[in-house]
Amino acid sequence: MHKPRQGFGGLWTISFGFFGVQIGFALQNANASRIFQSLGTPIDSLALMWMAAPLTGLIVQPIIGHYSDRTWGRFGRRRPYFLAGAILCTLALVFMPNSPAIWAAAVTLWILDASLNVTMEPFRAFVGDMLARAQRTVGYAFQTGFIGAGAVVASLAPYVLDWVGVANTAPPGEVPDTVRYSFYFGAAMLLGAVLWTVIGTREYSPEEMAAYAEADGEAPPPPEHAPLATPRGGPVWLLAGIAAAAASWWAGFANEAYLVAGGIAAFGIAQIVSGALVRAGRGDNVLSHVISDLATMPETMRRLALVQFFTWGALIIMWVYTTPVVAQQAFGATDPASAAYNEAGNWVGVLFAIYSAVALAAAFVLPRLAALLGASRTHILGLLCGAAGYLGLFLIRDAGLLIVAMVGIGIAWASILTMPYAILADALPQRKLGVYMGIFNFFIVLPQLIVAVLMGAVIRHLFPGEPVWTMLIAASVMALAAIAMLRVRAA
């Protein structure tokens, strides 16, 4: 008995919730730095403001994945997490543009990103749950299409509101009305789209999933009390964290470096504690299961992890620094309260909408291209287009010509949101799709933390007042992702 083949309506309903999630994600990406600067955050501290959010994702996603793999009740397996995350996202979107101070905006960004993670991670596994192997690339392409559509809507919102006469500037310390009303609109759209998927889908029961897995030739589930892996590298990670903290002190790094060093040490401690619990016969806990799954993840996932690490390092550089780069290079503005700077902020929203629209169009070409070239070669091509796009952001000074750079970035974005997940879903055991999708998020979060720690210092010491050089770094890192992809072979 194989999973039923989904028609257009089924594929639409399964993925439509991601339209709303991406509206929230795109509003955050395009406007968070603008909000922080409106509240008085200096440019070399912007990356720090984004730091708590990825740290939260590092913790939240594997936990949500672990529990969603094991959840089954009246509302299904993944849908309870969609709904809870969507409600929290809605509240955070309403509050963030009304934050009275920088610390309040930072806390709200943390809550928003955590809530997006609660919603987003089960959606990735949901496609794998609901679709047979032959339809997964199409399913993730559908999801990518809705991601592109949501990003277009969200990114254009401030620009459109400005065009119809809503105030696009505000006194120092306040956020423009164009941004505030865009966040209100996004909150409503996010909740409505997620409710569409929650109400419109019926998840397969555990018994049905087991029958489908057997029919697809997947490995049988392990025995109920299968031994857990106990990595021995805990002490090494603990010592590495201590050494990183000492090096940060010696080099005079900012305080955020100690947060990363603490994270490295905490990972070591987690391995030590997990090993002790397993040896004591008390290994049936979230920590031990996640540590064991991390240690035993399939080889394809390990190789893809390096690709993700470089890919998302480039992306976070773009999201954090595009607004100040475009404002300075194309509009000649550095004052966040000036009309020119806010005009640049709106244009960045348009540019982000363009790369999202390109991704929307490219998403439905990718399955055919992957059938022709193979999934790995298709993704390499997409990543190289992204590297060329970032190089364009570094070189181009004309606001209109920046659209050319966004075409390359849009092709890369479509591939980033489709191909790794299609490759991964085929390489993972169905019974652990949620937790492994959560663990995969580690390699999205880690480069964000590194950018948050290092990029501010890089700007201060190597090119003070010239953030455009961050785009050259992004181009180089994306090219490294394409090189790393040469080692990945799709199943």
Residue pairs with C-beta under 8 A, 6 or more apart in sequence:
1 211
1 212
1 215
2 132
2 212
2 215
2 216
3 130
3 131
3 132
3 204
3 212
3 216
5 132
5 135
6 14
6 130
6 131
6 135
6 139
10 130
11 135
11 138
11 139
11 142
12 142
13 196
13 197
13 200
13 201
14 126
14 127
14 130
14 131
14 139
14 142
14 197
14 201
15 123
15 127
15 139
15 142
15 143
15 145
15 146
15 197
16 146
16 193
16 196
16 197
16 200
17 82
17 86
17 119
17 123
17 193
17 194
17 196
17 197
17 198
18 120
18 123
18 143
18 146
18 147
18 150
18 193
19 146
19 147
19 149
19 150
19 189
19 193
20 86
20 150
20 189
20 190
20 191
20 192
20 193
20 194
21 86
21 89
21 116
21 119
21 120
21 123
21 150
21 190
21 193
21 194
22 146
22 147
22 148
22 149
22 150
22 151
22 154
23 150
23 151
23 153
23 154
23 186
23 189
23 190
23 193
24 89
24 93
24 112
24 116
24 154
24 186
24 187
24 190
25 116
25 120
25 150
25 151
25 154
26 150
26 151
26 153
26 154
26 155
26 352
26 356
27 93
27 154
27 157
27 182
27 183
27 186
28 109
28 112
28 113
28 116
29 319
29 352
30 154
30 155
30 158
30 319
30 323
30 348
30 349
30 352
31 97
31 158
31 179
31 182
31 183
31 345
31 349
32 49
32 50
32 96
32 105
32 109
33 46
33 49
33 319
33 320
33 321
33 323
33 324
34 175
34 179
34 323
34 336
34 342
34 345
35 96
35 97
35 99
35 105
35 175
35 179
36 46
36 49
36 102
36 105
36 106
37 43
37 46
37 323
37 324
37 336
38 170
38 172
38 173
38 174
38 175
38 176
38 336
38 337
39 99
39 101
39 102
39 105
39 173
39 175
40 102
40 172
40 173
41 49
41 102
43 324
43 459
43 467
44 456
44 457
44 459
44 460
45 456
46 320
46 321
46 324
46 456
47 320
47 451
47 452
47 453
47 455
47 456
48 254
48 256
48 452
48 456
49 102
49 105
49 106
49 109
50 109
50 316
50 320
50 448
50 452
51 256
51 259
51 448
51 449
51 452
51 453
52 106
52 107
52 109
52 110
52 113
53 109
53 110
53 112
53 113
53 114
53 448
54 113
54 316
54 444
54 445
54 448
54 449
54 452
55 259
55 263
55 445
55 449
56 110
56 113
56 114
56 117
57 113
57 114
57 117
57 441
57 444
57 445
58 263
58 441
58 442
58 445
58 446
58 449
60 114
60 117
60 118
60 121
61 117
61 121
61 437
61 438
61 439
61 441
62 290
62 435
62 438
62 439
62 441
62 442
63 286
63 290
63 438
64 81
64 117
64 118
64 121
64 122
64 434
64 438
65 121
65 122
65 125
65 434
65 435
65 436
65 437
65 438
65 439
66 286
66 289
66 290
66 434
66 435
66 438
67 81
67 286
67 434
68 77
68 78
68 81
68 121
68 122
68 125
68 434
69 77
69 125
69 431
69 432
69 433
69 434
69 435
71 77
71 78
71 80
71 81
72 205
72 206
73 80
75 83
75 198
76 201
76 202
76 203
77 129
77 203
78 122
78 123
78 125
78 126
78 129
78 203
78 434
79 197
79 198
79 201
79 203
81 118
81 119
81 121
81 122
82 119
82 122
82 123
82 126
82 194
82 197
82 198
83 194
83 195
83 198
84 118
85 115
85 116
85 117
85 118
85 119
85 120
85 194
86 115
86 119
86 190
86 191
86 194
86 195
87 191
88 111
88 114
88 115
88 118
89 112
89 115
89 116
89 119
89 187
89 190
89 191
90 187
90 188
90 190
90 191
91 187
92 108
92 111
92 112
92 115
93 112
93 183
93 184
93 186
93 187
93 190
94 183
94 184
94 187
95 108
96 105
96 108
96 109
96 112
96 183
97 175
97 179
97 180
97 183
98 175
98 180
99 105
99 108
99 175
117 441
119 194
121 434
121 437
121 438
121 441
122 434
123 143
124 421
124 437
125 433
125 434
125 437
127 136
127 139
127 140
127 143
127 421
127 425
128 136
128 425
128 428
128 430
128 433
128 437
129 203
129 204
129 209
129 430
129 433
130 139
130 201
130 203
130 204
131 138
131 139
132 212
132 216
133 216
133 425
133 426
136 422
136 425
136 426
137 366
137 367
137 370
137 375
137 418
137 419
137 422
138 367
140 417
140 418
140 419
140 421
140 422
140 425
141 363
141 364
141 366
141 367
141 418
142 363
143 417
143 418
144 359
144 360
144 363
144 366
144 414
144 417
144 418
145 360
145 363
145 364
147 356
147 359
147 417
148 356
148 357
148 358
148 359
148 360
148 361
148 363
148 410
148 413
148 414
149 356
149 360
150 189
150 193
150 356
151 352
151 353
151 356
151 359
152 353
152 356
152 357
152 360
153 189
154 182
154 186
155 349
155 350
155 351
155 352
155 353
155 356
156 349
156 350
156 353
157 178
157 181
157 182
157 185
157 186
157 349
158 168
158 176
158 178
158 179
158 182
158 345
158 346
158 349
159 178
159 346
159 347
159 349
159 350
159 353
161 168
161 177
161 178
161 181
161 182
162 168
162 178
162 346
166 177
166 178
166 181
167 176
167 177
167 178
168 176
168 177
168 178
168 339
168 342
168 343
168 346
169 176
169 337
169 339
169 342
170 176
170 177
170 337
171 337
172 337
176 342
178 346
204 212
209 430
209 431
210 221
212 430
213 430
213 431
214 220
216 430
218 429
218 430
219 429
221 429
221 431
227 278
228 278
228 283
228 288
228 289
228 291
228 292
229 291
229 292
229 295
229 296
230 274
230 275
230 278
230 279
230 291
230 292
230 295
231 271
231 274
231 275
231 291
231 294
231 295
232 275
233 268
233 271
234 268
234 269
234 270
234 271
234 272
234 274
234 275
235 268
235 272
236 268
237 264
237 265
237 267
237 268
237 271
238 265
238 268
238 269
238 272
239 268
240 264
240 265
240 268
241 261
241 262
241 263
241 264
241 265
241 266
241 267
241 268
242 261
242 265
244 257
244 260
244 261
244 264
245 257
245 258
245 261
245 262
245 265
248 257
248 258
248 261
253 453
253 457
254 453
254 456
254 457
256 452
256 453
257 453
259 453
260 449
260 450
260 453
263 449
270 287
270 291
271 291
273 287
274 283
274 287
274 288
274 291
274 292
277 283
277 285
277 287
277 288
278 288
278 292
283 289
283 292
289 435
290 435
290 438
290 439
293 432
293 435
293 436
293 439
294 439
294 442
297 436
297 439
298 427
298 428
300 423
300 424
300 427
300 488
300 489
300 490
300 491
301 424
301 427
301 428
301 436
301 440
303 484
303 487
303 488
304 420
304 423
304 424
304 440
304 488
305 440
305 442
305 443
306 443
306 484
306 487
307 379
307 383
307 420
307 481
307 484
307 485
307 488
308 420
308 440
308 443
308 444
308 481
309 443
309 446
309 447
309 481
310 447
310 477
310 478
310 480
310 481
310 484
311 383
311 386
311 416
311 478
311 481
312 443
312 444
312 445
312 447
312 448
313 447
313 448
313 450
313 451
313 474
313 477
314 386
314 387
314 390
314 474
314 475
314 477
314 478
314 481
315 416
315 474
316 447
316 448
316 451
317 451
317 455
317 470
317 471
317 473
317 474
317 477
318 390
318 393
318 409
318 471
318 474
320 451
320 455
320 470
321 455
321 467
321 470
321 471
322 348
322 351
322 352
322 393
323 344
323 345
323 348
324 334
324 467
325 393
325 467
325 468
325 470
325 471
326 344
326 347
326 348
326 351
326 399
326 402
327 333
327 334
327 340
327 341
327 344
327 345
328 334
328 466
328 467
328 468
329 397
329 468
330 344
330 347
330 396
330 397
330 398
330 399
330 402
331 340
331 341
331 343
331 344
331 347
331 399
332 340
333 340
333 341
333 343
333 344
334 341
334 465
335 341
336 342
344 399
347 399
351 402
351 403
351 406
352 406
354 403
354 406
354 407
354 410
355 389
355 406
355 407
355 409
355 410
355 413
356 410
356 413
357 410
358 406
358 407
358 409
358 410
358 411
358 413
358 414
359 410
359 411
359 413
359 414
359 417
360 414
362 410
362 411
362 414
362 415
363 414
363 417
363 418
366 378
366 382
366 414
366 415
366 418
366 419
369 378
369 381
370 378
370 419
370 422
373 381
374 490
375 419
375 422
375 423
375 490
376 419
376 423
376 485
376 486
376 488
376 489
376 490
378 415
378 419
379 415
379 416
379 419
379 420
379 423
379 485
379 488
380 482
380 485
380 486
381 415
382 411
382 412
382 414
382 415
382 416
382 419
383 412
383 415
383 416
383 478
383 479
383 481
383 482
383 485
384 479
384 482
385 408
385 409
385 411
385 412
385 415
386 408
386 409
386 411
386 412
386 413
386 416
386 478
387 408
387 412
387 475
387 476
387 478
387 479
387 482
388 405
388 408
388 475
389 405
389 406
389 407
389 408
389 409
389 410
389 411
389 412
389 475
390 405
390 409
390 471
390 472
390 474
390 475
390 478
391 405
391 471
391 472
391 475
392 402
392 404
392 405
392 408
393 402
393 405
393 468
393 471
393 474
394 468
394 469
394 471
394 472
394 475
396 402
396 404
396 405
412 478
421 437
423 488
423 490
423 491
424 436
424 437
424 440
425 433
426 490
426 491
427 491
428 436
455 470
458 470
458 473
459 466
459 467
459 469
459 470
462 469
463 469
